[in-house]
Amino acid sequence: MLVGGSAATFYAPEAYQSSDCDFILALGDDARGVVSALEQIGFSRAAEGFFRHPGLIYTVEFPKGPSYIGIDRIEKYATIHRGEELLYVYTPTDVVRDRIMHFWAWGDFNALRVALDVAKTQRPNVDYDLIASWTERELLEAPGAYDVVRRDLFLADLREILKTQG
């Protein structure tokens, strides 16, 4: 499953470009098989644990799963078919949640911009109520870990984006 910034790039490529592709192995994938497949097409493992290809600027990484956004374990994902190609990727709502975590917890304004850009490009597919209730659960679980003012500003901006047409 494609996650993180690369999932944001998938949904909003004009707004954000990630140079790394993060995949959580799911559906019974065998990490050894993935490593072997990547090596066969020219990738090699870097000391940091991700994979590089000499002809590409992009890296590929396989963070240990399962995938979580805050306290929520991610078990639903989008399945995208393009001809013969198949991609499992975070839903647009989960991309917004994933990116906003970086702003909410650490003040990363670039992540705020990306979250809102994904919401703009994927407006009909972003669930405001799910995001708002998730922030409430996060605050109850770890009240000191998050900035409530940042959360409130984000939710106000998100609400405006999602109610705007076009």
Backbone as ProteinMPNN parsed JSONL, in Angstrom:
{"seq_chain_A": "MLVGGSAATFYAPEAYQSSDCDFILALGDDARGVVSALEQIGFSRAAEGFFRHPGLIYTVEFPKGPSYIGIDRIEKYATIHRGEELLYVYTPTDVVRDRIMHFWAWGDFNALRVALDVAKTQRPNVDYDLIASWTERELLEAPGAYDVVRRDLFLADLREILKTQG", "coords_chain_A": {"N_chain_A": [[0.852, -1.17, 0.0], [0.644, 2.156, -0.925], [1.835, 4.898, 0.867], [2.102, 7.864, 2.988], [4.0, 10.778, 1.953], [4.293, 10.161, -0.741], [1.832, 9.076, -1.392], [0.306, 11.36, -1.157], [1.353, 12.764, -3.332], [0.387, 11.137, -5.362], [-2.369, 11.758, -5.371], [-2.403, 14.543, -5.639], [-0.571, 15.625, -7.726], [0.201, 17.999, -9.033], [0.43, 19.77, -7.002], [2.203, 18.765, -5.109], [5.274, 17.081, -4.847], [6.823, 14.151, -4.069], [9.932, 12.621, -3.407], [10.352, 10.107, -2.632], [9.075, 6.817, -2.418], [6.902, 5.272, -0.378], [5.965, 2.182, 0.742], [3.756, 0.07, 2.425], [3.972, -3.233, 3.143], [1.492, -5.49, 2.347], [-1.381, -7.678, 2.23], [-0.281, -10.246, 2.266], [2.232, -10.05, 1.109], [5.622, -10.932, 0.553], [8.53, -9.842, 1.981], [11.105, -10.623, 1.185], [10.694, -11.463, -1.44], [9.973, -9.046, -2.626], [12.332, -7.554, -2.337], [14.051, -9.076, -3.923], [12.767, -8.776, -6.428], [13.062, -6.006, -6.823], [15.857, -5.797, -6.937], [16.326, -7.185, -9.295], [15.521, -5.365, -11.213], [17.355, -3.377, -11.049], [17.558, -1.889, -8.664], [19.184, -1.088, -5.564], [19.897, -1.713, -2.117], [20.222, 0.965, 0.086], [22.396, 2.218, 2.671], [20.774, 3.365, 4.594], [18.478, 1.891, 4.503], [16.496, 2.182, 2.58], [15.674, 1.848, -0.949], [17.593, 2.435, -3.855], [17.91, 3.485, -7.26], [20.185, 3.676, -9.899], [19.447, 5.18, -12.132], [17.323, 6.79, -11.441], [15.715, 9.471, -9.657], [14.117, 8.932, -7.582], [13.473, 7.23, -4.515], [12.745, 4.087, -2.926], [10.934, 2.763, -0.264], [10.13, 0.54, 2.416], [8.37, 0.821, 4.96], [7.873, -0.649, 8.176], [4.947, -2.465, 8.715], [1.914, -2.974, 10.611], [0.059, -0.239, 9.079], [-0.428, 2.882, 10.635], [-2.235, 5.822, 11.444], [-1.702, 8.134, 13.622], [-3.478, 6.963, 16.329], [-5.096, 5.309, 14.92], [-5.421, 2.309, 13.255], [-4.792, 1.519, 9.935], [-6.867, -0.033, 7.819], [-8.424, 0.004, 5.614], [-8.221, 0.898, 2.213], [-7.596, 2.598, -0.877], [-8.219, 1.15, -4.042], [-6.76, 1.234, -7.03], [-7.168, 1.034, -10.446], [-5.499, 1.09, -13.486], [-5.638, 0.452, -16.593], [-3.703, -2.333, -17.127], [-2.401, -2.014, -14.761], [-2.206, -1.94, -11.168], [-2.844, -0.42, -8.081], [-2.575, -0.116, -4.624], [-3.455, 2.225, -2.276], [-3.351, 4.768, 0.274], [-6.533, 6.145, 1.209], [-7.974, 9.253, 0.012], [-8.905, 10.708, 2.273], [-7.367, 9.554, 4.331], [-4.812, 10.277, 3.481], [-4.937, 13.035, 3.877], [-5.242, 13.047, 6.676], [-2.81, 11.794, 7.427], [-0.862, 13.619, 6.469], [-1.591, 15.923, 7.892], [-0.963, 15.273, 10.468], [1.752, 15.832, 10.734], [1.847, 18.585, 10.721], [0.163, 19.184, 12.856], [1.288, 17.945, 15.132], [4.008, 18.697, 15.015], [4.304, 21.169, 13.845], [4.799, 21.469, 11.083], [4.543, 23.34, 8.407], [4.604, 22.948, 5.646], [3.53, 20.4, 5.414], [0.937, 20.941, 6.242], [0.066, 22.544, 4.102], [0.19, 20.62, 2.051], [-1.712, 18.73, 2.942], [-4.058, 20.279, 2.751], [-4.019, 20.865, 0.026], [-4.357, 18.314, -1.089], [-6.92, 17.838, -0.127], [-8.301, 19.799, -1.597], [-7.991, 18.892, -4.267], [-9.194, 16.444, -4.13], [-11.744, 16.77, -3.201], [-14.531, 15.618, -3.189], [-13.977, 13.172, -2.105], [-13.019, 13.293, 0.445], [-13.514, 12.937, 3.827], [-14.816, 14.963, 6.049], [-16.081, 14.733, 8.596], [-15.101, 12.285, 9.583], [-12.392, 12.932, 9.839], [-12.495, 15.04, 11.714], [-13.625, 13.732, 13.969], [-11.62, 11.867, 14.411], [-9.516, 13.561, 15.205], [-10.48, 14.349, 17.675], [-10.447, 11.91, 19.103], [-7.693, 11.468, 19.101], [-6.815, 13.629, 20.675], [-7.969, 12.937, 23.127], [-6.592, 10.582, 23.684], [-3.882, 11.35, 23.822], [-3.453, 14.05, 25.192], [-1.484, 16.067, 25.607], [0.18, 15.917, 23.459], [-0.465, 17.212, 21.145], [-1.149, 20.279, 19.411], [-3.822, 22.19, 20.083], [-4.78, 24.575, 18.994], [-3.589, 24.598, 16.436], [-4.911, 22.359, 15.386], [-7.584, 23.301, 15.374], [-7.403, 25.478, 13.587], [-6.663, 24.136, 11.246], [-8.935, 22.446, 10.863], [-10.901, 24.391, 10.416], [-9.982, 25.556, 8.006], [-10.088, 23.265, 6.392], [-12.83, 22.675, 6.415], [-13.821, 24.907, 5.011], [-12.608, 24.498, 2.475], [-13.776, 22.067, 1.71], [-16.468, 22.698, 1.484], [-16.533, 24.45, -0.592], [-17.255, 24.793, -3.997], [-16.004, 23.294, -7.041]], "CA_chain_A": [[0.0, 0.0, 0.0], [1.392, 3.403, -1.012], [1.488, 5.731, 2.017], [2.96, 9.019, 3.209], [4.071, 11.851, 0.971], [4.107, 9.647, -2.103], [0.382, 8.961, -1.589], [-0.148, 12.734, -1.418], [1.73, 13.051, -4.715], [-0.529, 10.405, -6.231], [-3.649, 12.446, -5.455], [-2.244, 15.971, -5.964], [0.783, 15.743, -8.287], [0.525, 19.381, -9.395], [0.651, 20.523, -5.769], [3.252, 18.221, -4.249], [6.085, 15.999, -5.409], [7.672, 13.437, -3.127], [10.995, 11.904, -4.123], [10.453, 8.742, -2.123], [7.835, 6.046, -2.451], [6.795, 4.438, 0.811], [4.96, 1.13, 0.617], [3.572, -0.887, 3.513], [3.665, -4.542, 2.573], [0.188, -5.984, 2.807], [-1.978, -8.729, 1.413], [0.551, -11.443, 2.236], [3.488, -9.863, 0.385], [6.842, -11.418, 1.191], [9.574, -8.835, 1.823], [12.227, -11.179, 0.412], [10.305, -11.442, -2.843], [10.01, -7.663, -3.081], [13.743, -7.192, -2.458], [14.563, -9.78, -5.102], [12.191, -8.141, -7.619], [13.696, -4.691, -6.994], [17.235, -6.011, -7.37], [16.3, -7.628, -10.691], [15.326, -4.221, -12.107], [18.434, -2.416, -10.867], [17.591, -1.191, -7.373], [20.033, -1.661, -4.518], [19.546, -1.2, -0.79], [21.133, 1.956, 0.644], [22.718, 1.984, 4.089], [19.648, 3.841, 5.405], [17.407, 0.905, 4.447], [15.636, 2.336, 1.413], [16.242, 1.337, -2.191], [17.958, 3.427, -4.873], [18.198, 3.023, -8.622], [21.124, 4.667, -10.435], [18.847, 5.994, -13.178], [16.125, 7.474, -10.946], [15.881, 10.341, -8.491], [13.196, 8.451, -6.555], [13.841, 6.077, -3.699], [11.62, 3.249, -2.523], [11.116, 2.295, 1.102], [9.08, -0.339, 2.908], [8.236, 0.925, 6.414], [7.257, -1.812, 8.817], [3.505, -2.361, 8.944], [0.799, -2.378, 9.892], [0.048, 1.209, 8.963], [-1.24, 3.648, 11.577], [-2.217, 7.279, 11.436], [-1.976, 8.36, 15.034], [-3.889, 5.73, 17.0], [-5.955, 4.521, 14.031], [-4.803, 1.347, 12.342], [-5.394, 1.675, 8.61], [-7.215, -1.337, 7.249], [-9.107, 0.252, 4.349], [-7.374, 1.648, 1.301], [-8.155, 2.715, -2.227], [-7.686, 0.238, -5.051], [-6.788, 2.0, -8.275], [-6.851, 0.273, -11.666], [-5.205, 1.857, -14.706], [-5.295, -0.579, -17.568], [-3.184, -3.552, -16.5], [-1.724, -1.649, -13.513], [-3.015, -1.961, -9.951], [-2.18, 0.245, -6.968], [-3.259, 0.055, -3.351], [-2.963, 3.502, -1.763], [-4.217, 5.418, 1.26], [-7.658, 6.91, 0.688], [-7.711, 10.686, 0.139], [-9.109, 11.121, 3.667], [-6.212, 9.135, 5.125], [-3.665, 11.105, 3.098], [-5.096, 14.307, 4.587], [-4.918, 12.793, 8.097], [-1.384, 11.504, 7.541], [-0.083, 14.851, 6.296], [-1.888, 16.909, 8.932], [-0.248, 14.87, 11.704], [3.059, 16.495, 10.76], [1.608, 19.968, 11.125], [-0.504, 19.218, 14.149], [2.195, 17.558, 16.214], [5.368, 19.261, 14.934], [4.307, 22.499, 13.248], [5.311, 21.42, 9.715], [3.6, 24.078, 7.576], [4.556, 22.319, 4.33], [2.585, 19.287, 5.533], [-0.394, 21.564, 6.27], [-0.25, 22.919, 2.719], [-0.054, 19.395, 1.284], [-3.002, 18.183, 3.382], [-5.131, 21.099, 2.194], [-3.997, 20.688, -1.433], [-5.003, 17.025, -1.387], [-8.356, 18.039, 0.104], [-8.838, 20.567, -2.734], [-8.044, 18.083, -5.491], [-9.994, 15.24, -3.883], [-12.858, 17.276, -2.39], [-15.67, 14.711, -2.94], [-13.497, 11.923, -1.499], [-12.447, 13.575, 1.767], [-14.575, 12.862, 4.833], [-14.544, 15.914, 7.129], [-16.544, 14.223, 9.895], [-14.149, 11.264, 10.03], [-11.162, 13.62, 10.265], [-12.781, 15.778, 12.948], [-13.772, 12.789, 15.089], [-10.294, 11.305, 14.658], [-8.727, 14.51, 16.004], [-10.989, 14.285, 19.051], [-9.908, 10.684, 19.714], [-6.255, 11.684, 19.315], [-6.666, 14.524, 21.824], [-8.3, 12.186, 24.344], [-5.542, 9.582, 23.906], [-2.608, 11.996, 24.163], [-3.815, 15.469, 25.189], [-0.323, 16.957, 25.571], [1.015, 15.671, 22.28], [-0.933, 17.964, 19.992], [-1.499, 21.677, 19.57], [-5.25, 22.321, 19.811], [-4.975, 25.727, 18.119], [-3.275, 24.141, 15.08], [-6.013, 21.485, 14.963], [-8.757, 24.113, 15.088], [-7.132, 26.221, 12.351], [-6.722, 23.183, 10.14], [-10.321, 22.026, 10.631], [-11.622, 25.519, 9.813], [-9.559, 25.618, 6.6], [-10.592, 22.069, 5.708], [-14.276, 22.855, 6.255], [-14.005, 25.877, 3.917], [-12.226, 23.853, 1.217], [-14.715, 21.006, 1.349], [-17.786, 23.237, 1.136], [-16.369, 25.226, -1.811], [-17.447, 24.017, -5.225], [-15.056, 23.501, -8.133]], "C_chain_A": [[0.901, 1.236, 0.0], [0.902, 4.344, 0.086], [2.361, 6.991, 2.021], [2.889, 10.061, 2.106], [3.87, 11.374, -0.448], [2.623, 9.404, -2.399], [-0.218, 10.341, -1.839], [0.172, 13.127, -2.851], [0.785, 12.351, -5.681], [-1.823, 11.184, -6.447], [-3.537, 13.912, -5.885], [-0.87, 16.221, -6.571], [1.16, 17.164, -8.689], [0.901, 20.194, -8.162], [1.851, 20.043, -4.973], [3.968, 17.079, -4.953], [6.97, 15.419, -4.316], [8.731, 12.692, -3.928], [11.221, 10.506, -3.553], [9.081, 8.09, -2.142], [7.845, 5.095, -1.269], [5.646, 3.458, 0.63], [4.94, 0.298, 1.888], [3.22, -2.212, 2.849], [2.379, -5.057, 3.202], [-0.236, -7.138, 1.925], [-1.053, -9.928, 1.237], [1.843, -11.293, 1.464], [4.664, -10.341, 1.223], [7.956, -10.421, 0.926], [10.749, -9.369, 1.002], [11.92, -11.159, -1.076], [10.358, -10.045, -3.432], [11.456, -7.228, -3.289], [14.336, -7.825, -3.709], [14.053, -9.127, -6.388], [12.839, -6.781, -7.88], [15.135, -4.833, -7.488], [17.292, -6.413, -8.838], [16.102, -6.471, -11.665], [16.299, -3.073, -11.789], [18.467, -1.624, -9.591], [18.579, -1.875, -6.445], [19.671, -0.989, -3.197], [20.632, -0.232, -0.314], [21.351, 1.645, 2.122], [21.558, 2.382, 5.002], [18.445, 2.913, 5.352], [16.456, 1.054, 3.273], [16.371, 1.845, 0.174], [16.46, 2.485, -3.173], [18.154, 2.729, -6.211], [19.094, 4.081, -9.252], [20.52, 5.576, -11.503], [17.643, 6.802, -12.738], [16.457, 8.394, -9.784], [15.029, 9.852, -7.32], [13.793, 7.28, -5.785], [12.566, 5.325, -3.33], [11.933, 2.722, -1.13], [9.913, 1.468, 1.512], [9.017, -0.252, 4.434], [7.507, -0.296, 6.968], [5.778, -1.534, 9.089], [3.127, -3.028, 10.238], [0.874, -0.856, 9.915], [-0.902, 1.816, 9.991], [-1.151, 5.115, 11.213], [-2.655, 7.668, 12.833], [-2.328, 7.026, 15.675], [-4.733, 4.82, 16.111], [-5.135, 3.589, 13.146], [-5.546, 1.42, 11.006], [-5.612, 0.299, 7.992], [-7.979, -1.203, 5.934], [-8.2, 1.128, 3.501], [-8.079, 1.717, -0.036], [-7.463, 1.703, -3.132], [-7.871, 0.92, -6.397], [-6.349, 1.096, -9.428], [-6.614, 1.257, -12.801], [-4.73, 0.857, -15.742], [-4.899, -1.851, -16.842], [-2.541, -3.286, -15.131], [-2.715, -1.61, -12.352], [-2.206, -1.317, -8.832], [-3.111, 0.259, -5.767], [-2.63, 1.287, -2.71], [-3.903, 3.984, -0.662], [-5.397, 6.072, 0.547], [-7.301, 8.403, 0.771], [-7.892, 11.195, 1.581], [-7.902, 10.749, 4.517], [-4.941, 9.889, 4.742], [-3.743, 12.443, 3.833], [-4.749, 14.115, 6.066], [-3.419, 12.576, 8.294], [-0.55, 12.777, 7.453], [-0.338, 15.836, 7.426], [-1.231, 16.545, 10.256], [1.07, 15.613, 11.831], [2.934, 17.973, 11.137], [1.111, 20.032, 12.561], [0.467, 18.942, 15.289], [3.506, 18.35, 16.209], [5.438, 20.62, 14.262], [4.861, 22.564, 11.838], [4.295, 22.072, 8.768], [3.532, 23.541, 6.153], [3.548, 21.169, 4.346], [1.146, 19.809, 5.594], [-0.824, 21.918, 4.848], [-0.595, 21.692, 1.886], [-1.408, 18.792, 1.659], [-4.155, 18.961, 2.754], [-5.175, 20.998, 0.669], [-4.637, 19.361, -1.842], [-6.507, 17.156, -1.192], [-8.998, 18.795, -1.059], [-9.005, 19.69, -3.961], [-8.956, 16.876, -5.356], [-11.263, 15.548, -3.091], [-13.992, 16.266, -2.167], [-15.27, 13.437, -2.185], [-12.869, 12.113, -0.122], [-13.596, 13.708, 2.761], [-14.228, 13.758, 6.028], [-14.917, 15.344, 8.494], [-15.603, 13.157, 10.444], [-12.873, 11.923, 10.549], [-11.386, 14.337, 11.587], [-12.914, 14.833, 14.141], [-12.444, 12.115, 15.42], [-9.446, 12.255, 15.502], [-9.185, 14.516, 17.46], [-10.444, 13.053, 19.779], [-8.422, 10.837, 20.02], [-6.03, 12.566, 20.54], [-6.985, 13.819, 23.136], [-7.186, 11.208, 24.7], [-4.244, 10.22, 24.39], [-2.797, 13.513, 24.163], [-2.622, 16.423, 25.103], [0.507, 16.85, 24.318], [0.679, 16.581, 21.11], [-1.288, 19.386, 20.358], [-2.954, 21.866, 19.137], [-5.524, 23.495, 18.866], [-4.676, 25.337, 16.668], [-4.393, 23.251, 14.538], [-7.221, 22.322, 14.553], [-8.583, 24.928, 13.802], [-7.235, 25.31, 11.132], [-8.164, 22.798, 9.837], [-11.153, 23.15, 10.011], [-11.268, 25.647, 8.331], [-10.126, 24.445, 5.813], [-12.088, 22.206, 5.442], [-14.558, 23.817, 5.093], [-13.691, 25.245, 2.561], [-13.294, 22.864, 0.772], [-16.104, 21.53, 0.996], [-17.736, 24.091, -0.131], [-16.544, 24.333, -3.016], [-16.338, 24.317, -6.208], [-13.69, 23.465, -7.77]], "O_chain_A": [[1.809, 1.35, 0.823], [-0.301, 4.565, 0.226], [3.238, 7.16, 1.174], [1.876, 10.212, 1.425], [3.332, 12.106, -1.278], [2.203, 9.518, -3.551], [-1.143, 10.482, -2.639], [-0.649, 13.756, -3.518], [0.423, 12.918, -6.712], [-2.321, 11.266, -7.57], [-4.488, 14.463, -6.439], [-0.074, 16.96, -5.992], [2.344, 17.501, -8.683], [1.611, 21.194, -8.267], [2.458, 20.822, -4.239], [3.339, 16.222, -5.575], [7.774, 16.132, -3.715], [8.448, 12.187, -5.014], [12.16, 9.809, -3.941], [8.062, 8.741, -1.91], [8.701, 4.215, -1.177], [4.504, 3.853, 0.395], [5.988, -0.131, 2.372], [2.267, -2.287, 2.074], [2.212, -5.056, 4.421], [0.47, -7.52, 0.991], [-1.042, -10.555, 0.177], [2.503, -12.292, 1.179], [4.69, -10.172, 2.442], [8.299, -10.173, -0.23], [11.325, -8.631, 0.204], [12.799, -10.867, -1.886], [10.737, -9.864, -4.589], [11.777, -6.605, -4.3], [15.048, -7.164, -4.465], [14.819, -8.944, -7.334], [13.131, -6.442, -9.027], [15.578, -4.078, -8.354], [18.215, -6.018, -9.55], [16.479, -6.583, -12.832], [16.085, -1.938, -12.214], [19.326, -0.757, -9.435], [18.789, -3.086, -6.524], [19.203, 0.149, -3.167], [21.815, -0.57, -0.311], [20.584, 0.903, 2.735], [21.383, 1.795, 6.07], [17.479, 3.123, 6.086], [15.68, 0.14, 2.994], [17.542, 1.472, 0.24], [15.626, 3.381, -3.304], [18.513, 1.554, -6.28], [18.797, 5.271, -9.151], [21.055, 6.657, -11.748], [16.998, 7.442, -13.569], [17.378, 8.122, -9.014], [15.204, 10.311, -6.191], [14.521, 6.454, -6.338], [11.461, 5.861, -3.413], [13.052, 2.291, -0.852], [8.807, 1.674, 1.013], [9.536, -1.125, 5.13], [6.648, -0.885, 6.313], [5.421, -0.488, 9.629], [3.989, -3.606, 10.9], [1.649, -0.266, 10.668], [-2.018, 1.338, 10.193], [-0.121, 5.59, 10.735], [-3.828, 7.548, 13.187], [-1.564, 6.067, 15.576], [-5.052, 3.694, 16.494], [-4.27, 4.029, 12.389], [-6.776, 1.385, 10.963], [-4.664, -0.426, 7.689], [-8.162, -2.189, 5.219], [-7.495, 1.995, 4.018], [-9.036, 0.987, -0.292], [-6.268, 1.441, -2.994], [-8.994, 1.153, -6.843], [-5.286, 0.476, -9.378], [-7.429, 2.147, -13.046], [-3.562, 0.467, -15.761], [-5.665, -2.383, -16.038], [-2.179, -4.226, -14.424], [-3.892, -1.293, -12.525], [-1.028, -1.625, -8.651], [-4.287, 0.604, -5.881], [-1.406, 1.381, -2.613], [-5.09, 3.66, -0.657], [-5.268, 6.505, -0.597], [-6.407, 8.774, 1.533], [-7.109, 12.023, 2.046], [-7.458, 11.55, 5.341], [-4.081, 10.117, 5.593], [-2.738, 12.929, 4.352], [-4.037, 14.936, 6.645], [-2.829, 13.119, 9.228], [0.355, 12.992, 8.258], [0.586, 16.514, 7.877], [-0.97, 17.422, 11.079], [1.462, 15.987, 12.936], [3.813, 18.533, 11.792], [1.584, 20.832, 13.368], [0.456, 19.644, 16.301], [4.056, 18.645, 17.27], [6.527, 21.175, 14.12], [5.351, 23.615, 11.425], [3.312, 21.444, 8.375], [2.492, 23.668, 5.507], [2.796, 20.99, 3.387], [0.237, 19.179, 5.052], [-1.948, 21.623, 4.442], [-1.549, 21.71, 1.11], [-2.168, 18.387, 0.78], [-5.121, 18.364, 2.279], [-6.256, 21.042, 0.081], [-5.372, 19.298, -2.827], [-7.285, 16.644, -1.997], [-10.114, 18.471, -1.465], [-10.041, 19.736, -4.624], [-9.437, 16.344, -6.356], [-11.791, 14.682, -2.394], [-14.386, 16.073, -1.017], [-16.131, 12.712, -1.686], [-12.256, 11.19, 0.415], [-14.525, 14.49, 2.558], [-13.453, 13.371, 6.903], [-14.146, 15.463, 9.446], [-15.336, 13.129, 11.646], [-12.336, 11.517, 11.579], [-10.551, 14.249, 12.487], [-12.372, 15.109, 15.211], [-12.172, 11.823, 16.585], [-8.739, 11.816, 16.409], [-8.371, 14.671, 18.37], [-10.029, 13.144, 20.935], [-7.946, 10.394, 21.065], [-5.151, 12.283, 21.354], [-6.338, 14.078, 24.15], [-6.869, 11.022, 25.875], [-3.581, 9.681, 25.276], [-2.35, 14.19, 23.238], [-2.769, 17.516, 24.555], [1.449, 17.621, 24.132], [1.471, 16.702, 20.176], [-1.684, 19.664, 21.49], [-3.278, 21.718, 17.959], [-6.416, 23.408, 18.022], [-5.427, 25.705, 15.764], [-4.78, 23.37, 13.375], [-7.816, 22.08, 13.503], [-9.522, 25.05, 13.016], [-7.825, 25.677, 10.116], [-8.577, 22.819, 8.677], [-12.016, 22.891, 9.172], [-12.153, 25.827, 7.495], [-10.593, 24.619, 4.687], [-12.554, 21.883, 4.349], [-15.446, 23.558, 4.281], [-14.436, 25.441, 1.601], [-13.67, 22.827, -0.4], [-16.845, 20.862, 0.275], [-18.781, 24.422, -0.69], [-16.023, 23.219, -3.041], [-15.791, 25.419, -6.234], [-12.82, 23.629, -8.625]]}, "name": "protein", "num_of_chains": 1, "seq": "MLVGGSAATFYAPEAYQSSDCDFILALGDDARGVVSALEQIGFSRAAEGFFRHPGLIYTVEFPKGPSYIGIDRIEKYATIHRGEELLYVYTPTDVVRDRIMHFWAWGDFNALRVALDVAKTQRPNVDYDLIASWTERELLEAPGAYDVVRRDLFLADLREILKTQG"}
